[in-house]
Amino acid sequence: QDFADSVYQMVAQKFQELTDNFTSMHARHKTLAGIVMTKGLDIRQAQVIVLSSGTKCINGEYINDQGLAVNDCHAEIVARRAFVHFLYSQLELHLSKRREDWERSIFVRLKEGGYRLRENILFHLYVSTSPCGDARLNSPYEITTDLNSSKHIVRKYRGHLRTKIESGEGTIPVRCHNAEQTWDGVLLGEQLITMSCTDKIARWNILGLQGALLSSFIEPLYLHSIVVGSLYHTGHLSRVMSHRIEDIGQLPASYRRNQLLLSGVSHAGARQPGKSPGFSVNWVTGSAELEVINATTGKRSCGGPSRLCKHMFFTRWAKLHGKLSTRVPSHGEMPSVYSEAKLVAQTYQSVKQQLFKAFQKAGLGTWVKKPPEQDQFLLT
């Protein structure tokens, strides 16, 4: 409990610093998230590496086929993207000629190719409220007496995959038939569907947080713990995070079913009243200030792309690809299309299919993907 409280305090303190003692207009938030890095469980050597806020998703008409928009601005999802940004910076230290640079990196190079996290480095996610989706739905704080009539519905969909609603809040169970969204459908006004935070976290617990691109350089990285500020219920949360896919079967080397430590906070900050702001902020250690994204358009308020968008990550990946040792045997030319670059890490892709099948087999629904056109952009 002390450890969890310290993680929460560090994140809150960092946010206070970055928002001029909460006076900046961007201090307004409904959900705050952050990732803290520790050596072992020594809180004295802990460091906040990313921060984020937000509760909204992009509006379908702003969906972008150049990888320039961030689709999901829920705080914990933005925190993960900011974490990926941090991982790129840590790998980039290995391009330096100076030995002290690679000694500062959290990664060590492996003889057989690729990189691994240094011994004993752990990552902890703080999120101020239960992740949306199944984890929040069945949290005892949210089931009140008025819900008695609908309790059987909740039970029927218990553990079910759920999706966020475009420009709204709350989640609905996935409907099995429309697992493929179409580009023209979305542009013609069909609701853009995004998987809930609970489901995405469950996915990180199998695939890791690094995503497909980085899997060609590094072994999967998992969270050690999640600390939840409010609406928190351990039994349910752990069931949702790991027990739903118990029969996923054997996983390849370096992948695992990650068992998270879960904890609440002794004295969480009061929830902010009023409507959710339409923006999301992110900060990564080493950057001077917060970046602000308009959650409806998925771009910065000035109209430019976020440092966390796919295009930026692809650009950094391509730079590293020619110069760093990779975990995957090279198959000819470097891919110039984003969707192809994601396929380079074949093991990652096959584990992802295994995960989706496990959800279906457990009767929990079909993972809904974004239209494929979204990832078919070139590096410019």
C-alpha positions as a printed Julia matrix, in Angstrom:
380×3 Matrix{Float64}:
   0.0     0.0     0.0
   2.81    2.43    0.82
   4.4     1.71   -2.52
   1.13    2.33   -4.38
   0.58    5.58   -2.48
   4.1     6.73   -3.38
   3.49    6.01   -7.06
   0.29    8.08   -6.92
   2.02   10.93   -5.06
   4.89   11.07   -7.54
   2.53   11.27  -10.51
   0.35   13.93   -8.85
   3.41   15.98   -7.91
   4.85   15.83  -11.43
   1.5    16.92  -12.87
   1.37   19.79  -10.39
   4.85   20.91  -11.52
   3.93   20.74  -15.22
   0.69   22.69  -14.8
   2.1    25.54  -12.66
   0.54   24.26   -9.47
  -2.65   23.18  -11.32
  -3.3    26.76  -12.5
  -2.77   26.1   -16.22
  -5.98   25.59  -18.22
  -4.6    22.19  -19.23
  -4.64   20.99  -15.63
  -8.38   20.25  -16.08
  -8.97   16.52  -16.4
 -11.37   13.68  -15.6
  -8.69   10.99  -15.8
  -4.98   11.31  -15.12
  -2.44    8.55  -15.84
   1.3     8.16  -15.47
   4.01    5.5   -15.65
   6.67    5.29  -12.96
   9.93    3.38  -13.46
  11.72    1.77  -10.5
  14.81   -0.37   -9.88
  13.38   -3.31   -8.01
  10.76   -1.98   -5.61
  12.96    0.82   -4.31
  10.79    3.92   -4.35
  13.83    6.14   -3.66
  15.11    5.4    -7.15
  11.71    5.87   -8.77
  11.17    8.2   -11.69
   7.99    9.4   -13.41
   8.65    8.78  -17.1
   5.31    9.7   -18.71
   2.08   11.53  -17.83
  -1.23   11.92  -19.63
  -4.86   12.92  -19.28
  -7.98   12.44  -21.4
 -11.28   10.56  -21.77
 -12.24   10.91  -25.44
 -11.65    9.36  -28.87
 -11.26   10.8   -32.35
 -14.35   11.62  -34.35
 -14.69    9.37  -37.44
 -14.57   12.22  -39.93
 -11.01   13.05  -38.76
  -9.65    9.54  -39.26
  -6.31    9.94  -41.01
  -4.7     7.78  -43.7
  -1.21    9.25  -43.22
  -0.81    8.15  -39.6
  -0.96   11.77  -38.43
  -3.84   11.55  -35.91
  -4.01    9.85  -32.51
  -7.22    7.78  -32.45
  -7.68    7.14  -28.75
  -7.04    9.89  -26.2
  -8.09    8.02  -23.06
  -5.39    8.74  -20.45
  -4.04    5.21  -20.04
  -3.81    4.71  -23.84
  -1.97    8.02  -24.28
   0.34    7.01  -21.4
   1.22    3.84  -23.29
   1.96    5.81  -26.48
   4.11    8.23  -24.48
   5.88    5.17  -23.04
   6.61    3.95  -26.61
   8.08    7.42  -27.32
  10.3     6.94  -24.25
  11.4     3.49  -25.48
  12.46    4.94  -28.84
  14.57    7.55  -27.03
  16.18    4.8   -24.95
  17.05    2.78  -28.07
  18.36    5.9   -29.83
  21.0     6.21  -27.08
  22.57    3.09  -28.63
  23.24    5.0   -31.87
  25.61    7.27  -29.97
  29.36    6.85  -30.29
  29.71    7.69  -26.61
  29.82    4.78  -24.24
  28.16    6.7   -21.39
  25.09    7.15  -23.61
  24.46    3.46  -24.02
  25.27    2.9   -20.37
  22.45    5.32  -19.55
  19.98    3.39  -21.7
  17.53    1.01  -20.01
  18.38   -1.5   -22.79
  21.37   -3.81  -23.13
  22.34   -5.35  -26.43
  21.96   -9.13  -26.8
  24.6   -11.27  -28.51
  21.93  -13.04  -30.56
  20.52   -9.72  -31.8
  18.1    -7.16  -30.43
  17.9    -5.59  -26.97
  16.64   -6.52  -23.54
  15.63   -4.45  -20.54
  18.35   -4.15  -17.87
  17.9    -6.37  -14.83
  15.35   -5.35  -12.26
  13.76   -2.37  -14.06
  10.02   -2.28  -13.35
   7.16   -0.17  -14.7
   4.05    0.86  -12.77
   0.94    2.45  -14.29
  -1.1     4.87  -12.2
  -4.58    5.74  -13.43
  -6.92    7.95  -11.42
 -10.07    5.93  -12.15
 -10.87    2.33  -13.18
 -10.15    1.75  -16.88
 -13.28    2.0   -19.03
 -14.91   -1.22  -20.19
 -15.54   -4.35  -18.19
 -13.27   -3.31  -15.28
 -15.34   -0.22  -14.57
 -18.71   -1.65  -15.4
 -18.64   -4.31  -12.74
 -16.91   -2.24  -10.12
 -19.17   -2.37   -7.02
 -19.17    1.43   -6.69
 -21.02    1.75   -9.95
 -23.76   -0.81   -9.44
 -26.4     0.96   -7.44
 -29.92   -0.12   -6.52
 -31.41    1.52   -9.62
 -29.44   -0.96  -11.67
 -31.13   -3.99  -10.15
 -33.37   -4.32  -13.15
 -30.45   -4.35  -15.55
 -28.14   -6.51  -13.43
 -28.86   -9.63  -15.46
 -27.76   -7.8   -18.61
 -24.51   -6.83  -16.93
 -24.02  -10.43  -15.88
 -24.7   -11.77  -19.36
 -21.89   -9.6   -20.72
 -19.55  -10.07  -17.81
 -15.97  -10.2   -19.03
 -17.13   -9.41  -22.55
 -14.99   -7.26  -24.86
 -16.42   -3.74  -24.98
 -15.99   -0.72  -27.24
 -15.84    3.01  -26.71
 -18.36    5.2   -28.44
 -17.19    7.91  -30.81
 -17.35   11.35  -29.17
 -19.32    9.92  -26.26
 -18.46    8.26  -22.99
 -19.11    4.81  -21.63
 -18.76    1.47  -23.47
 -20.95   -1.17  -25.11
 -20.35   -4.92  -25.63
 -18.92   -5.74  -29.07
 -21.45   -6.98  -31.55
 -19.9    -9.99  -33.17
 -20.87   -9.39  -36.78
 -19.07   -6.12  -37.49
 -15.48   -6.9   -36.61
 -14.32   -5.18  -39.8
 -14.84   -1.44  -40.01
 -14.65    0.13  -43.46
 -12.96    3.37  -44.41
 -15.81    4.67  -46.57
 -18.34    3.57  -43.94
 -16.63    5.65  -41.27
 -16.26    8.66  -43.57
 -19.96    8.41  -44.45
 -20.78    8.76  -40.77
 -20.77    5.25  -39.35
 -19.67    5.28  -35.7
 -15.94    4.77  -35.38
 -15.37    1.9   -32.95
 -12.44    1.72  -30.54
 -11.76   -1.06  -28.05
 -12.12   -0.22  -24.34
  -9.16    0.53  -22.06
  -9.79   -2.65  -20.03
  -9.46   -4.76  -23.19
  -6.35   -2.92  -24.37
  -4.66   -3.42  -20.99
  -5.56   -7.13  -21.11
  -3.86   -7.21  -24.51
  -0.7    -5.5   -23.16
  -0.55   -8.26  -20.53
   0.05  -10.8   -23.29
   1.74   -8.81  -26.07
   3.62   -6.27  -23.96
   3.46   -2.48  -24.18
   6.03   -1.99  -26.93
   3.73   -2.61  -29.91
   4.46   -4.32  -33.23
   7.17   -1.99  -34.59
   9.43   -2.04  -31.54
   9.07   -5.83  -31.28
  11.59   -6.11  -34.09
  14.23   -4.63  -31.72
  13.22   -5.49  -28.17
  11.7    -8.3   -26.14
   8.15   -7.67  -24.88
   7.93   -5.27  -21.91
   5.21   -5.72  -19.3
   3.77   -3.59  -16.51
   4.66   -4.76  -13.02
   1.7    -3.1   -11.34
  -1.35   -0.89  -11.82
  -2.4     1.59   -9.14
  -5.98    2.83   -9.45
  -7.16    6.05   -7.79
 -10.88    5.49   -7.43
 -13.72    3.12   -8.44
 -11.35    0.36   -7.68
 -12.1    -3.25   -6.95
  -9.22   -5.76   -6.96
 -11.08   -9.0    -7.42
 -12.91   -7.84  -10.47
 -10.02   -5.94  -11.96
  -7.63   -8.88  -11.77
 -10.24  -11.2   -13.28
 -10.63   -8.86  -16.2
  -6.91   -8.29  -16.65
  -5.72  -11.86  -16.64
  -8.31  -14.52  -15.92
 -10.42  -13.98  -19.02
  -7.83  -15.59  -21.26
  -6.55  -18.39  -19.1
  -6.76  -20.87  -21.94
  -4.64  -18.89  -24.39
  -2.26  -21.86  -24.53
   1.52  -22.0   -24.84
   3.19  -18.67  -25.67
   6.51  -18.37  -27.56
   9.77  -17.52  -25.74
   9.9   -14.08  -24.04
   6.06  -13.71  -24.17
   4.03  -14.53  -21.08
   0.69  -14.14  -19.39
   1.66  -11.2   -17.24
   0.24  -11.27  -13.7
  -0.09   -7.68  -12.55
   0.01   -6.45   -9.0
  -3.08   -4.31   -8.42
  -3.65   -1.73   -5.74
  -5.88    1.17   -4.82
  -4.78    4.44   -3.23
  -5.38    5.29    0.45
  -6.46    8.88   -0.2
  -7.19    9.59   -3.82
  -7.7    13.16   -4.99
 -11.31   14.33   -5.3
 -12.9    13.74   -8.69
 -13.21   16.91  -10.69
 -16.82   17.95  -11.27
 -18.17   19.14  -14.62
 -17.86   17.87  -18.18
 -14.76   16.15  -19.51
 -12.45   18.54  -21.35
 -12.09   17.94  -25.09
  -8.3    17.86  -24.93
  -5.71   15.34  -23.79
  -2.21   16.18  -22.55
   0.95   14.11  -22.63
   4.45   14.52  -21.24
   7.54   12.32  -21.64
  10.6    12.62  -19.44
  13.21   14.8   -21.1
  10.64   17.1   -22.73
  10.2    20.57  -21.33
   6.43   20.83  -21.44
   3.11   19.15  -21.92
   1.86   18.47  -25.43
  -1.86   19.16  -25.89
  -3.97   17.11  -28.31
  -7.5    17.94  -29.42
  -9.14   14.57  -28.74
 -11.79   15.05  -31.45
  -9.29   15.56  -34.28
  -6.41   13.56  -32.8
  -3.98   16.41  -33.63
  -2.37   19.21  -31.66
  -4.39   22.37  -31.13
  -2.26   24.1   -33.81
  -3.3    21.4   -36.31
   0.11   19.7   -36.42
   0.61   15.98  -35.71
   1.35   14.79  -32.17
   4.75   13.35  -31.26
   2.77   10.21  -30.39
   1.16    9.62  -33.8
   1.93    6.55  -35.94
   3.8     8.54  -38.55
   6.3     9.91  -36.0
   6.89    6.44  -34.58
   7.34    4.94  -38.06
   9.92    7.63  -38.9
  11.91    6.86  -35.74
  11.62    3.11  -36.36
  12.94    3.43  -39.92
  15.94    5.44  -38.68
  16.79    2.75  -36.14
  16.1    -0.1   -38.53
  19.12    0.53  -40.69
  21.47    1.09  -37.77
  20.54   -1.05  -34.78
  20.74   -4.78  -34.22
  17.3    -6.39  -34.63
  15.72   -9.45  -33.04
  14.26  -10.62  -36.34
  16.3   -12.07  -39.19
  16.31   -9.5   -41.98
  14.2   -10.33  -45.04
  15.53   -8.08  -47.74
  14.51   -4.45  -48.1
  13.21   -2.26  -45.31
   9.41   -1.92  -45.63
   8.26    1.5   -46.82
   4.61    1.01  -45.79
   3.61    1.22  -42.12
   1.36   -1.86  -42.18
   4.22   -3.92  -43.67
   6.68   -2.66  -41.06
   4.32   -3.98  -38.38
   4.44   -7.44  -39.97
   8.23   -7.65  -39.65
   7.83   -8.87  -36.05
   6.17  -12.16  -37.01
   6.12  -13.66  -33.53
   4.31  -10.59  -32.19
   1.7   -10.91  -34.95
   1.12  -14.61  -34.31
   0.72  -14.05  -30.54
  -1.8   -11.31  -31.34
  -3.85  -13.76  -33.44
  -3.61  -16.31  -30.63
  -4.98  -13.69  -28.21
  -7.92  -12.75  -30.47
  -8.79  -16.44  -30.91
  -8.65  -16.98  -27.13
 -11.17  -14.15  -26.61
 -13.48  -15.67  -29.22
 -13.11  -19.17  -27.85
 -14.02  -17.92  -24.37
 -17.2   -16.43  -25.89
 -16.11  -12.88  -25.09
 -16.55  -11.45  -28.57
 -14.41  -10.43  -31.56
 -11.72   -7.76  -31.36
 -12.81   -4.86  -33.6
 -10.09   -3.51  -35.88
  -9.81   -0.09  -37.48
 -10.16    0.08  -41.3
  -6.94   -1.35  -42.84
  -6.45    1.71  -45.08
  -5.46    3.63  -41.98
  -2.11    1.81  -41.81
  -1.28    1.79  -45.51
   0.75    4.98  -45.57
   4.31    5.48  -46.8
   7.23    6.95  -44.98
   7.72   10.46  -46.32
